[in-house]
């Protein structure tokens, strides 16, 4: 059940955002809270105010300090605010202690993200992955004798009645997690089969990656003429979507739209979506989409690159794509370009996935990249095997063709595994 359907009445979703600013991090806290507010809005909250406290260190018991917590609790009560959303992943002890000091429901950043994922999962695999992540999250909340699963369920701080015994809770969760892992294993076998099938068909795979809401689905739709849901909301795409992209001269790609990245991606989600994210590791090319209308675009690019490296995809050839060029922030655009040049990135393209600006140049670059992975050949094919001309045109690139008296002379390119039918006619 989503937060929106659970709480129903709009008044029950009025929320404060609560953040602790550590020394030296005061300037970045606003950007972090902007992102948290976007997450909260996506989750159906009405953010009434932000409350920030400068601290020397994070309180292990109450995150922000008992005095400030009491003040926030009183403020929330007077303002008819029923939800406190903390800009961190709270520990079980912090969750429990904060819940004791306030009448408002307690949420943390991870819990909100998990709720969004739960709302947006569409396929069986996506739903299983999200449920597994939420159960892992719940399990970390079961600490200490007397903990109530109903109050810590999914990280949303609900206050329903009824206690369950700690060990009983753990057994229930662990048993369900075991069932889900078995189901995921079966789905992963199917995914591996699909990857093997793509490899046998010699289709180059390009993974479209980026920070959440960078415009990945819009780009997929524009390139492939598909209708993947694309809205100006966070984490609209959770389930990897594969689409065929036909370019020119027999060149094609399979484009894979992946889940959006975000800074401090909850570890529970990384674990649950590991199989999905591994689609990126198997790609031949990464299309790293960035949103140059967002002032934090340079940081977002760095976050995605770091998480790709963690996955083992850091060495895969990458095209960096500056999206939303039609509404770019000059400062954001400048910061991104400076960071890319500093890192000596060569493949940089500027587009608007919405209007189509810059897409012809991107498509041509992808075609040239695919050509570069083909083998060049010169073949003299007898007219008795003239059907091989059509074969080369369908699966490769014809650079030059001459019709001689007794054979067809083709200068072209093919994928290595496609060379078999013409191998006997290739000239050294």
N, C-alpha and C positions, 0 to 999 in steps of 0.2 A: 504493500500500500504506500502511495506517495505521500509526502508531507501535505501537498495541496489537498488531496482528497481526505486525508486524516483529520486535518484541522478545520477544513471547510470554510468557516466564516473568516472573512478577511481580517477582522479585528484580532483573531488569534494568531496572526502571523506578523505582527509588528515586532521589530527586532532592533536591538542594539548590536553594533559590532564592537568587540573589545580587543584591544591590542596592547602589548607591552613593547616599548621601544628601548632597546639596549643601547649603551653608549656607542656612538659612532654610526648607529643605524637610524637615527631620527629622521634623516632626509628621505630615506627609502620607504618609511612606514606608510606614507600616503599612497604610493604606488601599490604597495602590497594590499592596502585596504580597498583601493579601487578594484583590484581583482577579486577580493573577497566579496565586495558588494555586488559585482557582476555574478559571482557564484550564487550569492544569496537570492538575488533577483530571479535568476534562472530556476532556482529551487522554489520560488513562490513566496518569498519573504518581502515584506515592506520595511526597508531599512529606515528607521526613524532618525538615528544619530550614530556617530562614531565616538567611542571613548578610548583615549590613548593615555597610557601612563608611562612616563620615563622611569626605568628601573635599572639598577646596577646589575641585577641578575634575575632570572626567572624564578619565581617562588615554586619550589617543588610541591608545596601543599595546595596553593590556591592560584598559581600562575601569575597573578598580578599583585598579590599582597592582600591580607585580610582587611585592612582598613579601606583600601580602594574598592575592594569587592563589596563591602558593606554599603559604601557610598553608591556604587552602581546599582545595587539591588534596590535601594531606596528610590533612586531616580527612576528606575524601570517601573516600580510599583506606582509611583505618582503619575507617570506618563502613560499608564495602561499598556506597557510593553511586556509581552509574555515570553519573549525569547531572547537569550543572550548567545551570540555567536562569537567564539573566540578564534583569533587569527593564529591558530597553532593546532597541532594534534595534542590533545590533553592526555595525560596519563590517567590510569584508573583512579589513583589517589586524588589527583586534581579534580577529576570529574565528580567524584563522590563528595569531596569537601565543598566544592562550589555549590553542588546541588543542595547541600545542607544549609547553606547560608542565603539562598535566594528562593523565592517562590516562582521564579521564571524557569522555563525549560532551558536546559543547557545543551549547546551544540558546539562542536569544534569544526575546524576547516575540513578535516578528513571526512567527518560524518556528513557534511553538506555535499561534498563531492560524490560520496557514495550514493546519496539520495538522488542526485542528478543522473548518475549512471543507471540507477535502478529505474528511473522514469524513462530513460531514453533507450534502454536495451530492447531490441526488437526480435532478434533471432534466438533460437534455443541456446546456442552457444553463448551469445552475449548475456542472456539472462542467467545462465549457469555461472559464468565468470563473475558477474556482479554479486550474485548470492554468495559465492565462495568468498569473495573479498569482504563482504559484510559480516560473514560468520567469523572470518579470521579477526576482523576488527572487534567483534563482540567478545571473542575469546580473550583478547588482551584486556578487556574491561572487567573480566571476572576475576577480581583480585580481592582477597580478604573475606573473612567469614561474614555471612549475612548479606552479601551483595545481591541486589535484586536485578534479575535479568530484565524484568519489565521496565525498569527505570533506565537501563543502559542499552536497551535494544536498538541496534543499528546506529548507536551514537547520537540519537535524536533526543535523549533526555526525557522521555515520556514518564508520566507519573501515575501510571495505572496501578491498581491494587494487586496484591498477590505476590508472595515471595516463593521462590523455588530454591532448593538446596544447591549450594555451589557445585558440588561434584555431579549432581544430577544435571545441572545446566551444562557443565563441561561435556558430559557423556552425550547428551542430546546434540550439542553442536558438533562434536568430533565425529559422531556417527553420520550426521548429515553431510559434513565435509568429505568424509570418505566416499559416500555415495556420489557426490558431485564430482570428485576427482576421477572416479571410474568413468562417469559419463563424459568428462572432458577428454580423458585418454582415448575413448572411442572416436570422438570428434576430431582429435588431433591425428589419428590414423587416416581419417578421411581427408583431412587437410594435406597431409603428406602425399597422399595419392594424387590429389589435385595438383600439387606442386610438381610431382614427377610427370604428370600428364602434360603440364605446360612445358617442362624441359624437353620431353620427347617431341613436342610439336615445334621446338626451337623458337618459341615466342620469348622475346626479351621481356623481362619484368621490370617495370618502373614503379617504385613505391612512392606515393605522394604523402609526404610528412610535413608536420609543422605544428606550431603552437596552436592550442585550441582556438577556433574561430578565425583562423588565418585565411580561410576561403578554399579549403581543399575540395570539398564536395562541389562547390561552384565551378572550380577548374575542371573536375572530372566531367561534370555535366556539359560544359562548353566544348571540351575536347571530343567527348564520345557521344554527345547527343542523348544523354540519359537523363533520368529524373530522380537522382539521389536526393533525399531531403536536404535542403541547404537553407538554413535560417541564420540570422544574426544572433545566435545564442551559443553558449558554451557547451561543448561535448555533444553536439547533435549527432555525430557519427561515432558509434562504438563498435559496430560490426564491420570487419574488413570487407570491402566491396570490390570485386574484380570486374573490369570491363575491357573489352578489346578495342584497341585504337589502331585503325588502318591508316598508314601514312602513304608514301608514294613508292612506286617501283617494287612492290612486294614486301615492303618493310612494315612490320606491325609490332605493337607492344601489347602486353597485358598491364593495365594500370590498376594499382591496388590503393584504395583509399583507406587510411589507417586511423586509429583513435588519436585524437589530439593530445599533445603533450602539455604539461603545465609544470611550473616550478614546484619543487617539493612534492612531486607526485607521490601519493600515499603508497607505502611499500606493499600494502595489502592488494592494491590494484595492480602494481607491477607484477606481483606473484600470480594473481588470477589471470591477467591478460598476457602472460608470458608467451603462450603459444601463438596468440594473435600477433603480438609484436614481433615474433620471430619471422613473420612474413617479410619484414623489412630486411632481415639478415640474409634472406634468400634472394633478394632483388639484385638485378644487374646494374640498375641505376636508381639513385634517389633524387626525387624532385622535392627540394626543401623549400616550402612556401613560407614567405614572411609577409606580415601585414604592415606596410609602410605608412598607414594612417594611424598606427599605434605608437605613441611616444616611447614605449618600452621595447620596440622591435629589436634593437641590438641585443638586449638582455634575453629576449625570447629566443632569438637565434642561437645564442650561447647555450641556453638551457636545453634546447632540442639537440644540438650537437653533442653535448655532454651525455645526454641520455641515450643517444644513438651509439656513442662509444661504449657505454655500459652494456648495451645489448650485443656488442661485437660487430656493429655496422659502421664503425668510424672510418674504415679504409675503403668503403664502397664509393665509386665515382658519384659525385653529387653536382647537380645543377641548383644553384641558389636563385630563387625566383622572388623578386620584389613585387608583391601583389598589391592591388588597390592603388595603383599608380595614378589613377584618375582623381583620387582624393587624398593624396599623400600629405603627410606632415613633413615640411622641408627639414626640420630638425631631426625627426626620426629617420628620414631617408638618408640624410648626411651621416648620421651615426652608424647606420647599417653599412653603408658603402665604405666608410672608414674602417670598420671592423673587418669587413671582407677583404679589403685590400691589404690591411695589416697582416691578415692570415694568408695572403698570397693566393686567394681563390680566383680562378680564371673564368669559370663558367657562371656568369651572372646575367640574368635576364629580367627585364622590367615589363610587367603585364598588368592588365586589368581583366581578371577572370570574368567579371560582370559584363564589361563592354566588348571584350575581345581584343582590346589594344595590346599589341606585342605578341599575340599568340602565333601569328605566322612565323616570326623569328624563332620562337621557342620550338615549334614543330619542326622547322628546318634543322635546328640544332640537334633535336632528337633523332632525326633521320640520318644526319651525318654521323652521329655517334654510333647508330646501329650499323651503318655502312663500315665504319672503322673496325667493327668486330667481325666482319665477313672476310672470307678468303677470296683474293683476286685470282682469276683463272683465264686462260685462253684455250678455247676448245674448238675443234673442227668436227662437227657432227654431220654424219652422212644423211642424205635425204631420206634414207630408209628409216632413220630414227628421228625424223623431223619433229615428232611430238615433244622432244626434249627442249625445243625452243620455247614452247608454251610452259613447260615445267620451270625453266629458268626465269621466265617473265613472271610467273606466279609466286615463286619462292625466293627470288633473288633480284639482282640489279643487272640490267643490260647496259653497259657503257657504250658498246659499239657492236654493230652486227653487219656482216657482209655475206651476200649470197653468191658463192663461187659456183663453178660448173658442176662440181661433184660433192660439195659439202656446204654447210652453213658455218661461218666463222664467227664465234661469239667471244667477245671480250667482256667479262662481267664479274659479278661477285655472288657468292652463296655462303650460307652458314656451313661450317665444316661438316656437320652431320648430314647436310643435304647434297654433298658432293658425289655420293655413291652412283646415281644413275648416269652421270656424265663422266665419271672418273676415267673410263677407257678412252675417252676422246680428248682428254686434257693434254696439252702440249707442255713439255718441261720448259 
